[in-house]
Amino acid sequence: MESRESPSAVLTEFYTLPQLTNSSLIENGAHIIYMFNESTKYISNAIHFITEGLTKGHLIILIESEEFFNEINKQLIQQGYSEQDLKTITYIDQMRQYSNNKQFEADHSFQSLLKLLKPTIDPYRTTRLWGQVLAKDALLSELRKYECDCDEFMGGENVISVCAYNALFTPSYIQNEMLKVHGYFMTDEQIEKSPFYNKKNLLAMSPSEKARLQNIENENQRLKKKNSRLLKEKAYQQEREQILYEAKRHAENANAMKTTFLSQMSHDLRTPLNIIQGYAQILMLEGSHQRLQKNIQKIFGASNDLLKLIEEILDFSAIEAGKVTINKEPIHLKTFIDNSVSAIFDFNHSDIMIKVDHIDDNLYIEADRLRLTQVITNLLTNAIKYNQPHGEISVFIDFDELREEIKIHVKDTGIGISDSELHLIFDPFYRSETSKSKWKGTGIGLAIVSQLTNKMNGSYGVTSEEGNGSNFWVSFKGFASTQPCLVALQPSATHQHPSTDDLNVLYIEDNQDNIDLMSSMLHIITDIQLTSEMTGKDGYHKAIEMQPDLILLDLHLPDTNGLNVLNDLKTHALTKHIPVIAISAEALESSIDLALEQGCQGYLTKPVNLTELRDVVMHYSNN
């Protein structure tokens, strides 16, 4: 602001706008620059400026937006001003005043201002002008020229002018330049004397000054372009992150749905397989005509193949979903390999010979015992499956002491793999064109090997020659130890019948076929009194009533979840001591772990293996 009263009549203190409008210092005119930050304070200061003018009978001109006009009228009416008072205020739309084809131009804006002010100027009546200059995309040189022209014109007229700029959109270098052509600088809170104001700044700019402003403007335009590019890149990055987030969320949802589907599929397939395999096991034990026995064994073998396919798919799904936990421990290598080969012979009755090379007794390997068993079993099964008739399998190891690495090899004399397929065989569901018509399978056995090996921080690979066999290997951290290996004693394969024949078993199961099968299987094992109930509620009350020696519990019941029944049994004084064995077609590892954590003494998955059932029953009949 510049006072027009006298050279000595200048502000020497900080003033708020309401205080300033009551001061005699601006009665003869002023030119004020106002950099505002908060719209509420901006409106409040404008109201004080207008009401002071209305009180003193000044002519009032507002150059602002329609939204601003509506808010001003609303507040003035609330303060008691009449419609007639409001008609004395002249409203001009800021877009029409300050823009020419959407670009701020000094000459256009100043000429528009002259047309507006000249008819209103009166030496005996003050004109109050309040306008927000649209400077967001304006050139500094144009803004400065406009403000210089305004200051020159208003210097000899009875006009109080507030030129407002939105400080949030006006760069600091523009604000600094504007201070040079305004005597006083106003913020939302106060007014103070401009530190840069000088009359000579109103004169025509020298070539060097024009060059300086042009350089500033060029630099600002460069920074604007850079900022615009960065904003676009940031927006693109945010969009990409959002796309990735959505893709991840959809993948997780799809994975959860897939896991649920596979779990349900496994359950639904295991239920009829339980009946097929259960009665097949009974018929094989009861003895019959040789030809009939052979056919029954084929039925059992085919159902067992189907069961293995289901288990492989569930394993692979769990690995993909990241639901496989790894608990590494030192494993005595010789004992582990011997047990793995023995287990294969128990379940694979083929003419393939498996030879295990000498393994030092002091070698240990660091891995998860359960997952390593899956890896080696899959490699051995694969070597048997794709071998030649009367073929051989060699199991041997390499120990690299320097790298502390043990490599387990499973070498076969089978059909081999072509060079073009070597890089594909560990991919999920890949099956060789030359072998898929001859051998059954899902093509995920080797994918499970690769993924479990990776999760145990190991490595894997294969070398092969078509027609001359393959050599698969997995490698893990290993070491030699001088400590003796303690091998747990294996339980005897022979079982005695219970000393009593009055073992009472309660079976809580809703499927009558499964109940009939369980009765037949238990009858073969020993003389057992079997009682069944088909709902969780009835099973719970029956357990309290009869106090059985053993409870067999299905987890999918028509009225409740089997785990709820388990919780009720374990919290009741009369049943909490009774051992409970879960028997379910739910085969997910997480479900098994949950049942064991909540109090089950064992967990048998359907189809029920007769030998496993016998071991459980014998254990509790002898206790």
BATOR-150504 format. One line per 10 residues: number of its first residue (from 1); their letters; for each residue x, z, y of C-alpha. Coordinates in Angstrom, 3 decimals. Each point is the difference from the previous one (the first is absolute). Layout:
REM residues N
NUM) a) X Z Y ~ ...
//
This chain:
REM residues 623
1) mesrespsav) 0.000 0.000 0.000 ~ 1.211 -0.695 3.507 ~ -1.559 1.962 2.875 ~ -1.051 -2.081 3.011 ~ -0.388 3.035 2.338 ~ 3.586 0.502 1.232 ~ 3.538 -0.198 -1.394 ~ 0.200 3.791 -0.159 ~ -3.360 0.417 -1.702 ~ 1.049 -0.332 -3.622
11) ltefytlpql) -0.680 2.014 -3.126 ~ 2.600 2.670 -0.619 ~ -1.761 1.627 -2.992 ~ -1.602 -1.022 -3.290 ~ -3.675 -0.847 0.441 ~ -2.793 -0.631 -2.468 ~ -2.268 -2.903 0.878 ~ -2.957 2.245 0.975 ~ 2.313 1.897 2.388 ~ 1.383 -3.213 1.401
21) tnsslienga) -3.403 -1.515 0.727 ~ -0.838 3.098 2.055 ~ 3.232 -0.357 1.976 ~ 0.072 -1.486 3.462 ~ 3.187 -1.832 -1.005 ~ -1.875 -2.942 -1.492 ~ -2.793 -0.352 2.531 ~ 1.625 -3.110 1.493 ~ 0.919 -1.654 -3.334 ~ 2.248 0.244 -3.032
31) hiiymfnest) 1.339 -2.066 -2.895 ~ 0.342 2.045 -3.243 ~ 1.323 -0.974 -3.428 ~ -1.621 1.976 -2.840 ~ 1.508 -0.041 -3.526 ~ -2.587 1.644 -2.253 ~ 0.211 1.111 -3.638 ~ -3.322 1.692 -0.773 ~ -3.302 -1.795 0.563 ~ -1.970 3.237 0.599
41) kyisnaihfi) 2.327 1.074 2.840 ~ -0.010 -3.546 1.328 ~ -3.817 0.081 0.242 ~ 0.076 3.495 1.522 ~ 2.464 -1.041 2.755 ~ -2.063 -3.119 0.719 ~ -3.139 2.157 0.409 ~ 1.775 2.241 2.546 ~ 1.244 -3.082 1.876 ~ -3.529 -1.485 0.128
51) tegltkghli) -1.927 3.192 0.864 ~ 2.402 0.806 2.853 ~ -0.657 -3.503 1.347 ~ -3.775 0.368 -0.331 ~ 0.152 3.327 1.839 ~ 1.981 -1.519 2.893 ~ -2.068 -3.199 0.121 ~ 2.837 -2.292 -1.114 ~ -0.570 -3.452 -1.450 ~ 0.901 0.125 -3.726
61) ilieseeffn) 1.188 -2.895 -2.185 ~ 0.714 0.407 -3.720 ~ 1.893 -2.655 -1.987 ~ -0.365 1.025 -3.620 ~ -1.748 -0.694 -3.328 ~ -3.736 0.155 -0.640 ~ 0.541 3.023 -2.277 ~ 1.728 1.793 2.887 ~ -2.860 -0.828 2.401 ~ -2.612 1.347 -2.399
71) einkqliqqg) 1.891 3.284 -0.481 ~ 0.486 0.447 3.771 ~ -3.732 -0.562 0.679 ~ -0.932 2.429 -2.769 ~ 2.186 2.786 1.376 ~ -1.026 -0.579 3.620 ~ -3.691 0.245 -0.961 ~ 0.759 3.239 -1.880 ~ 1.576 1.330 3.207 ~ -3.204 -0.708 1.935
81) yseqdlktit) 0.784 -3.297 1.729 ~ -3.000 -2.304 0.488 ~ -0.485 -3.628 -0.940 ~ 0.299 -0.823 3.708 ~ 3.424 1.679 0.122 ~ 1.154 -2.039 -2.994 ~ -1.062 -3.243 1.677 ~ 2.566 0.599 2.747 ~ 2.805 -0.412 -2.603 ~ 1.279 -3.549 -0.617
91) yidqmrqysn) 0.951 -0.790 -3.618 ~ 2.354 -2.872 -0.864 ~ 0.879 -0.954 -3.575 ~ 3.776 0.400 -0.480 ~ 0.290 -3.071 -2.242 ~ -1.346 -2.245 2.777 ~ 2.193 1.678 2.604 ~ 3.355 0.153 -1.754 ~ 0.093 -2.816 -2.523 ~ 0.227 -3.740 0.361
101) nkqfeadhsf) -0.365 -1.769 -3.340 ~ 0.837 3.342 -1.677 ~ 3.411 0.238 1.774 ~ 0.712 2.307 2.968 ~ 1.045 -1.995 3.073 ~ 1.048 1.700 3.242 ~ -1.333 -2.646 2.382 ~ -3.364 -0.321 -1.753 ~ -0.515 3.780 -0.132 ~ 1.085 0.577 3.597
111) qsllkllkpt) -2.208 -2.788 1.385 ~ -2.942 1.430 -1.926 ~ 0.763 3.417 1.523 ~ 0.126 -1.420 3.547 ~ -3.394 -1.689 -0.453 ~ -1.351 3.326 -1.141 ~ 1.553 2.252 2.670 ~ 0.037 -2.037 3.218 ~ -3.804 0.062 0.544 ~ -0.038 3.795 -0.522
121) idpyrttrlw) 2.924 1.029 2.217 ~ -1.168 2.086 2.966 ~ 2.345 2.000 2.272 ~ -2.688 2.671 0.277 ~ -0.917 0.239 -3.699 ~ 2.407 0.571 -2.901 ~ -0.113 -2.207 -3.085 ~ 0.839 1.641 -3.329 ~ 1.278 -2.357 -2.713 ~ 0.504 1.097 -3.624
131) gqvlakdall) 1.188 -2.561 -2.530 ~ 1.731 -0.080 -3.370 ~ 2.475 -2.879 -0.065 ~ 0.094 -1.907 -3.325 ~ 3.763 0.086 -0.523 ~ 0.272 0.017 -3.793 ~ 1.260 -3.596 -0.271 ~ 0.960 -0.543 3.650 ~ 3.426 -1.181 1.158 ~ 1.978 2.539 2.004
141) selrkyecdc) 0.728 -2.506 2.756 ~ -3.737 -0.730 0.423 ~ -0.977 3.681 0.078 ~ 2.677 0.876 2.529 ~ -0.972 -2.896 2.279 ~ -3.658 1.045 -0.147 ~ 0.782 3.632 0.865 ~ 2.328 -1.026 2.841 ~ -2.724 -2.208 1.497 ~ -2.582 2.785 -0.367
151) defmggenvi) 2.254 2.579 1.678 ~ 0.790 -2.369 2.901 ~ -3.675 -0.791 0.562 ~ -1.263 3.580 -0.233 ~ 2.770 1.331 2.240 ~ -2.002 -0.810 3.122 ~ -3.533 0.476 -1.273 ~ -2.271 3.017 -0.495 ~ 0.082 -0.246 -3.823 ~ 0.668 2.673 -2.630
161) svcaynalft) 1.066 -1.877 -3.132 ~ 0.700 1.383 -3.496 ~ 1.663 -2.573 -2.276 ~ -0.315 1.440 -3.503 ~ 2.095 -1.036 -3.015 ~ -0.438 1.111 -3.578 ~ 3.351 1.675 -0.729 ~ -0.520 -0.420 -3.740 ~ 0.216 -3.795 0.368 ~ 2.298 -0.266 3.021
171) psyiqnemlk) 3.721 -0.021 -0.913 ~ 2.251 2.465 1.798 ~ 2.024 -2.734 1.711 ~ -3.202 -1.299 1.647 ~ -0.947 3.524 1.084 ~ 3.424 0.419 1.609 ~ -0.362 -3.279 1.912 ~ -3.480 0.987 1.203 ~ 1.409 3.231 1.459 ~ 2.105 -2.134 2.350
181) vhgyfmtdeq) -3.085 -1.466 1.724 ~ -2.208 3.131 0.158 ~ 0.712 2.969 2.183 ~ -1.505 2.477 -2.453 ~ -0.329 0.210 -3.720 ~ -2.992 1.632 -1.673 ~ -0.489 1.226 -3.567 ~ -3.008 1.632 -1.648 ~ 1.076 3.384 1.410 ~ 1.685 -0.526 3.369
191) iekspfynkk) 1.360 -2.249 2.736 ~ 3.572 -0.008 1.234 ~ 2.166 -2.033 2.292 ~ 1.498 -3.081 -1.652 ~ 3.774 0.386 -0.451 ~ 0.549 -3.782 0.298 ~ -2.303 -1.015 2.869 ~ 1.615 -1.895 2.858 ~ -1.526 -2.405 2.534 ~ 2.657 -2.591 -0.696
201) nllamspsek) -1.382 -0.360 -3.524 ~ -3.071 -1.656 1.541 ~ 2.077 -2.851 1.421 ~ 0.373 -3.281 -1.851 ~ 2.305 0.449 -2.972 ~ 3.547 -1.319 0.180 ~ 1.201 -2.491 -2.622 ~ 2.036 2.741 -1.686 ~ -3.049 2.302 -0.098 ~ -2.114 -2.802 -1.458
211) arlqnienen) 2.685 -0.651 -2.605 ~ 0.125 3.702 -0.864 ~ -3.760 0.139 -0.486 ~ 0.073 -3.205 -2.008 ~ 2.694 1.436 -2.281 ~ -2.044 3.148 -0.475 ~ -3.067 -2.062 -0.735 ~ 1.875 -2.225 -2.462 ~ 1.378 3.033 -1.810 ~ -3.463 1.512 -0.101
221) qrlkkknsrl) -1.473 -3.190 -1.442 ~ 2.758 -0.067 -2.621 ~ -0.762 3.608 -0.920 ~ -3.723 -0.780 -0.108 ~ 0.602 -2.870 -2.417 ~ 2.274 2.166 -2.118 ~ -2.550 2.808 0.049 ~ -2.767 -2.452 -0.891 ~ 2.076 -1.279 -2.922 ~ 0.721 3.546 -1.147
231) lkekayqqer) -3.677 0.893 0.268 ~ -0.909 -3.033 -2.083 ~ 2.655 0.913 -2.559 ~ -1.256 3.567 -0.054 ~ -3.584 -1.191 -0.378 ~ 1.110 -2.328 -2.805 ~ 1.902 2.850 -1.653 ~ -3.000 2.317 0.315 ~ -2.244 -2.723 -1.395 ~ 2.430 -0.552 -2.878
241) eqilyeakrh) 0.209 3.739 -0.655 ~ -3.791 0.170 0.020 ~ -0.173 -2.931 -2.438 ~ 2.570 1.682 -2.250 ~ -1.873 3.292 0.247 ~ -3.271 -1.688 -0.921 ~ 1.702 -1.889 -2.826 ~ 1.507 3.251 -1.288 ~ -3.357 1.760 0.251 ~ -1.752 -2.841 -1.841
251) aenanamktt) 2.768 -0.041 -2.614 ~ -0.314 3.763 -0.507 ~ -3.779 -0.300 -0.275 ~ 0.332 -2.918 -2.413 ~ 2.603 1.935 -1.988 ~ -2.287 3.047 -0.174 ~ -2.900 -2.201 -1.089 ~ 2.224 -1.668 -2.604 ~ 1.127 3.387 -1.330 ~ -3.612 1.178 -0.185
261) flsqmshdlr) -1.049 -3.215 -1.736 ~ 2.852 0.169 -2.526 ~ -0.683 3.661 -0.672 ~ -3.675 -0.739 -0.624 ~ 0.874 -3.040 -2.096 ~ 2.406 2.089 -2.071 ~ -2.644 2.664 -0.508 ~ -2.689 -2.507 -0.982 ~ 2.307 -1.811 -2.457 ~ 1.425 3.163 -1.542
271) tplniiqgya) -3.458 1.309 -0.886 ~ -0.843 -2.772 -2.538 ~ 3.677 -0.113 -1.078 ~ -0.304 3.667 -0.869 ~ -2.717 -0.827 -2.548 ~ 1.878 -3.046 -1.386 ~ 3.349 1.738 -0.385 ~ -1.470 3.313 -1.083 ~ -1.917 -1.384 -2.988 ~ 2.842 -2.408 -0.807
281) qilmlegshq) 2.356 2.986 -0.321 ~ -2.516 1.823 -2.209 ~ -0.505 -3.041 -2.262 ~ 3.756 -0.489 -0.377 ~ 0.402 3.636 -1.066 ~ -2.941 0.030 -2.418 ~ 1.454 -2.897 -2.004 ~ -1.828 -3.098 -1.167 ~ 0.548 -3.436 -1.535 ~ 3.380 -1.459 0.972
291) rlqkniqkif) -1.541 -3.035 1.693 ~ -2.401 2.204 1.935 ~ 2.877 2.270 1.041 ~ 1.870 -3.031 1.293 ~ -3.011 -1.082 2.077 ~ -0.464 3.508 1.409 ~ 3.666 0.083 0.979 ~ -0.494 -3.315 1.830 ~ -2.969 1.470 1.896 ~ 2.046 3.067 0.922
301) gasndllkli) 2.994 -2.127 1.005 ~ -2.098 -2.295 2.194 ~ -1.668 2.949 1.730 ~ 3.424 1.594 0.477 ~ 1.251 -3.201 1.663 ~ -2.955 0.141 2.373 ~ 0.709 3.663 0.747 ~ 3.628 -0.812 0.835 ~ -1.120 -2.725 2.405 ~ -2.271 2.483 1.769
311) eeildfsaie) 2.785 2.570 0.242 ~ 2.469 -2.569 1.379 ~ -2.438 -1.075 2.711 ~ -0.667 3.617 0.986 ~ 3.733 0.771 0.079 ~ 0.718 -3.008 2.186 ~ -2.882 0.866 2.340 ~ 1.280 3.569 0.394 ~ 3.532 -1.225 0.747 ~ -1.244 -2.503 2.609
321) agkvtinkep) -2.138 2.682 1.657 ~ 3.026 2.306 0.285 ~ -1.663 2.647 -2.149 ~ 2.923 0.338 -2.392 ~ 2.138 3.104 0.470 ~ 3.665 -0.037 -0.975 ~ 1.672 3.199 -1.234 ~ 3.579 -0.800 -0.914 ~ 1.962 2.182 -2.421 ~ 3.103 -0.305 -2.201
331) ihlktfidns) -1.045 -1.621 -3.298 ~ 2.215 0.097 -3.109 ~ 0.445 -3.717 -0.620 ~ 0.580 -0.097 -3.781 ~ -2.987 2.200 -0.802 ~ -2.209 -1.932 2.409 ~ 0.906 -3.434 -1.469 ~ -0.415 1.237 -3.586 ~ -3.439 1.445 0.779 ~ -1.088 -3.179 1.817
341) vsaifdfnhs) 0.992 -2.217 -2.950 ~ -1.676 2.357 -2.509 ~ -3.211 -0.052 2.025 ~ 0.007 -3.809 -0.011 ~ 0.337 -0.065 -3.785 ~ -2.954 2.405 -0.302 ~ -2.310 -2.388 1.821 ~ 1.505 -3.447 -0.720 ~ 0.071 -0.913 -3.677 ~ 1.954 -3.253 0.166
351) dimikvdhid) 2.902 -1.576 -1.818 ~ 2.232 0.247 3.075 ~ 3.113 2.114 -0.467 ~ 1.135 2.238 2.875 ~ 3.675 0.930 0.092 ~ 1.284 2.718 2.364 ~ 3.712 -0.162 0.771 ~ 2.025 3.188 0.196 ~ -0.838 2.113 3.054 ~ 2.330 2.828 1.043
361) dnlyieadrl) -1.621 3.364 -0.457 ~ 1.096 1.225 3.427 ~ -1.739 -2.681 2.096 ~ -2.932 0.849 2.274 ~ -2.179 -2.164 2.210 ~ -1.893 1.071 3.166 ~ -3.596 -1.218 -0.100 ~ -3.614 1.055 -0.389 ~ -0.435 0.584 -3.734 ~ -3.594 -1.300 -0.174
371) rltqvitnll) 0.701 -3.104 2.135 ~ 3.250 -0.789 -1.821 ~ -1.934 0.176 -3.280 ~ -2.448 -2.582 1.378 ~ 2.865 -2.270 1.077 ~ 1.900 0.088 -3.312 ~ -3.203 -0.208 -2.073 ~ -1.083 -3.101 1.925 ~ 3.401 -1.633 -0.523 ~ -0.018 0.787 -3.746
381) tnaikynqph) -3.598 -1.167 -0.412 ~ 0.817 -3.190 1.885 ~ 3.068 -0.612 -2.220 ~ -2.089 0.432 -3.171 ~ -2.847 -2.146 1.308 ~ 2.096 -3.026 0.968 ~ 2.514 0.192 -2.868 ~ 0.413 -2.389 -2.924 ~ -1.303 0.947 -3.493 ~ 2.455 2.453 -1.613
391) geisvfidfd) 1.802 0.173 3.310 ~ 2.221 2.746 1.358 ~ 0.101 2.208 3.085 ~ 3.217 1.640 1.188 ~ -0.100 3.029 2.275 ~ 3.326 0.854 1.645 ~ 1.315 1.527 3.179 ~ 2.764 -0.543 2.571 ~ 1.405 3.000 1.861 ~ 1.806 -0.640 3.289
401) elreeikihv) 1.748 3.311 0.723 ~ 1.249 -1.113 3.402 ~ -3.487 -0.892 1.260 ~ -1.657 2.730 -2.089 ~ -2.398 -2.585 -1.367 ~ -1.504 -0.404 -3.462 ~ -1.486 -3.352 -0.985 ~ -2.416 -0.144 -2.955 ~ -0.194 -3.396 -1.743 ~ -2.818 -1.239 -2.269
411) kdtgigisds) 1.171 -3.254 -1.546 ~ -2.176 -2.102 -2.323 ~ 0.361 -3.119 -2.149 ~ -3.263 -1.454 1.273 ~ -1.172 -3.180 1.643 ~ 1.950 0.499 3.205 ~ -0.975 -0.956 3.538 ~ 0.676 -3.220 1.873 ~ 2.132 0.108 3.151 ~ -2.957 -1.163 2.092
421) elhlifdpfy) -2.027 3.079 -1.026 ~ 2.645 2.749 0.150 ~ -0.781 0.878 3.638 ~ -3.766 0.192 -0.713 ~ -0.305 2.178 -3.076 ~ -0.028 3.316 1.908 ~ -2.866 -1.201 2.231 ~ -3.410 1.589 -0.690 ~ -2.234 -2.006 -2.362 ~ 2.576 -2.753 -0.545
431) rsetskskwk) -0.101 -1.494 -3.500 ~ 2.231 -2.778 -1.229 ~ -1.682 -3.343 -0.572 ~ 1.861 -0.334 -3.308 ~ -1.113 3.357 -1.397 ~ -3.365 0.965 1.448 ~ -1.952 -2.066 -2.510 ~ 1.772 1.711 -2.912 ~ 0.304 3.625 1.173 ~ -2.670 2.220 1.512
441) gtgiglaivs) 0.570 2.104 3.101 ~ -0.705 0.551 3.684 ~ 3.471 -0.819 1.296 ~ 0.485 3.375 1.714 ~ 2.259 1.809 -2.485 ~ 3.211 -1.199 1.662 ~ -1.540 0.482 3.470 ~ -0.495 3.676 -0.917 ~ 3.656 0.138 -1.142 ~ 1.199 -1.389 3.353
451) qltnkmngsy) -2.179 2.207 2.189 ~ 0.632 3.256 -1.871 ~ 3.742 -0.727 -0.073 ~ -0.003 -0.550 3.750 ~ -1.902 3.249 0.570 ~ 2.698 1.848 -1.974 ~ 2.703 -1.642 2.195 ~ 1.224 -2.082 -2.921 ~ 0.631 -3.719 -0.479 ~ -1.062 -2.515 -2.623
461) gvtseegngs) 0.688 -3.521 -1.160 ~ 0.112 -2.502 -2.853 ~ 2.254 -2.656 -1.453 ~ -1.436 -2.506 -2.439 ~ 0.559 -3.269 -1.789 ~ -3.015 -1.993 -1.049 ~ -0.333 0.114 -3.789 ~ 2.751 2.642 -0.404 ~ -1.561 3.228 1.247 ~ 0.122 2.159 3.108
471) nfwvsfkgfa) 1.888 3.043 1.228 ~ -2.071 2.247 2.277 ~ 1.671 2.962 1.692 ~ -0.784 2.908 2.309 ~ 2.587 2.098 1.799 ~ -0.153 3.557 1.379 ~ 2.325 2.680 1.267 ~ 1.735 1.654 -2.968 ~ 2.778 2.401 -0.839 ~ 1.926 1.535 -2.874
481) stqpclvalq) -0.288 3.734 -0.672 ~ 1.971 2.276 -2.299 ~ -2.965 2.353 -0.300 ~ -1.666 -0.070 -3.451 ~ -3.366 -1.696 -0.231 ~ -2.891 2.206 -0.991 ~ -2.573 -2.005 -1.941 ~ -3.435 1.536 -0.377 ~ -1.100 0.431 -3.566 ~ -2.725 -2.435 -0.961
491) psathqhpst) -3.165 1.508 -1.468 ~ -0.516 -0.560 -3.684 ~ -1.991 -3.071 -0.905 ~ -1.881 1.907 -2.674 ~ -2.935 2.208 0.947 ~ -1.640 2.814 -1.895 ~ -3.741 0.374 -0.075 ~ -1.257 2.996 1.977 ~ -0.095 3.290 -1.727 ~ -3.700 0.219 0.774
501) ddlnvlyied) -2.628 -2.661 -0.255 ~ -2.331 1.361 2.659 ~ 1.567 -1.496 3.156 ~ -2.794 -0.477 2.510 ~ 0.335 -2.940 2.396 ~ -2.341 -0.815 2.904 ~ -0.020 -3.646 1.127 ~ -1.577 -0.685 3.434 ~ -0.631 -3.764 -0.012 ~ -2.964 -2.133 1.124
511) nqdnidlmss) 0.532 -2.953 -2.372 ~ -1.497 0.503 -3.460 ~ 2.269 -2.631 -1.595 ~ 3.054 1.902 1.254 ~ -1.457 3.258 -1.367 ~ -0.586 -1.582 -3.433 ~ 3.530 -1.417 -0.012 ~ 1.525 3.365 0.942 ~ -1.944 1.663 -2.802 ~ 1.361 -2.532 -2.524
521) mlhiitdiql) 3.583 0.330 1.257 ~ -0.088 3.803 -0.088 ~ -1.483 -0.077 -3.496 ~ 3.054 -1.940 -1.233 ~ 2.384 2.490 1.676 ~ -1.556 3.211 -1.380 ~ -3.276 1.797 -0.445 ~ -1.140 0.677 3.543 ~ -3.302 1.170 1.376 ~ -0.729 -2.477 2.835
531) tsemtgkdgy) -2.690 0.681 2.596 ~ -0.773 -2.471 2.755 ~ -1.813 0.004 3.332 ~ -0.695 -3.065 2.135 ~ -0.039 1.482 3.530 ~ 2.404 2.198 1.897 ~ -2.613 2.667 0.636 ~ -1.038 0.259 -3.666 ~ 3.644 -0.045 -1.118 ~ 0.894 2.844 2.349
541) hkaiemqpdl) -2.888 2.193 -1.226 ~ 0.760 -0.864 -3.634 ~ 3.646 1.061 0.492 ~ -1.122 3.391 1.318 ~ -2.449 0.385 -2.892 ~ 2.173 -1.043 -2.982 ~ 3.525 0.904 1.204 ~ 1.685 -2.979 -1.786 ~ 3.660 -0.048 -1.033 ~ 0.564 -3.327 1.777
551) illdlhlpdt) -1.884 -2.093 2.568 ~ 0.317 -3.792 0.168 ~ -1.173 -1.170 3.432 ~ -0.899 -3.481 1.244 ~ 0.645 -0.389 3.750 ~ -2.842 -2.463 0.695 ~ -3.277 1.830 -0.568 ~ -3.479 -1.034 1.136 ~ -0.701 3.107 2.091 ~ 3.439 0.974 1.332
561) nglnvlndlk) 3.719 -0.687 -0.055 ~ 1.756 1.485 -3.013 ~ 2.502 1.778 2.284 ~ -2.887 1.986 1.501 ~ -0.926 1.162 -3.505 ~ 3.666 0.864 -0.611 ~ 0.077 2.108 3.165 ~ -3.169 1.859 -1.056 ~ 1.458 0.663 -3.465 ~ 3.299 1.279 1.417
571) thaltkhipv) -1.691 2.383 2.434 ~ -2.482 1.559 -2.454 ~ 1.201 3.172 -1.729 ~ -1.331 -1.035 -3.437 ~ 1.482 -3.529 -0.027 ~ 3.153 0.058 2.135 ~ 2.205 0.654 -3.082 ~ -1.380 -2.977 -2.007 ~ 2.404 -2.992 -0.099 ~ -1.493 -3.194 1.437
581) iaisaeales) 1.232 -3.478 -0.928 ~ -1.137 -2.868 2.226 ~ -1.052 -3.132 -1.887 ~ -0.636 -2.854 2.379 ~ 0.194 -3.750 0.468 ~ 1.515 0.744 3.442 ~ 3.679 -0.825 -0.567 ~ 1.499 0.068 3.518 ~ 3.007 2.293 0.234 ~ -1.444 1.703 3.078
591) sidlaleqgc) -3.189 0.876 -1.908 ~ 1.974 1.413 -2.931 ~ 2.213 2.097 2.293 ~ -3.046 1.337 1.869 ~ -1.741 1.082 -3.213 ~ 3.139 1.779 -1.255 ~ 0.527 1.690 3.368 ~ -3.564 1.334 -0.012 ~ 0.308 1.640 -3.410 ~ -0.275 -2.469 -2.873
601) qgyltkpvnl) 2.393 0.846 -2.842 ~ 0.242 -3.669 -0.964 ~ -1.270 -3.476 0.796 ~ -0.887 -2.693 -2.571 ~ -0.862 -3.468 1.266 ~ -2.520 -2.224 -1.706 ~ 0.434 -1.698 -2.418 ~ 0.864 3.299 -1.653 ~ 3.039 -0.157 -2.262 ~ -0.802 1.767 -3.271
611) telrdvvmhy) 3.518 1.415 -0.368 ~ -0.013 1.453 3.525 ~ -3.450 1.501 -0.575 ~ 1.186 1.530 -3.291 ~ 3.037 1.565 1.712 ~ -2.207 1.590 2.670 ~ -2.528 1.365 -2.477 ~ 2.682 1.334 -2.348 ~ 1.733 1.744 2.890 ~ -3.089 1.918 1.011
621) snn) -1.219 0.618 -3.556 ~ 3.286 1.777 -0.793 ~ -0.106 2.162 3.137
//
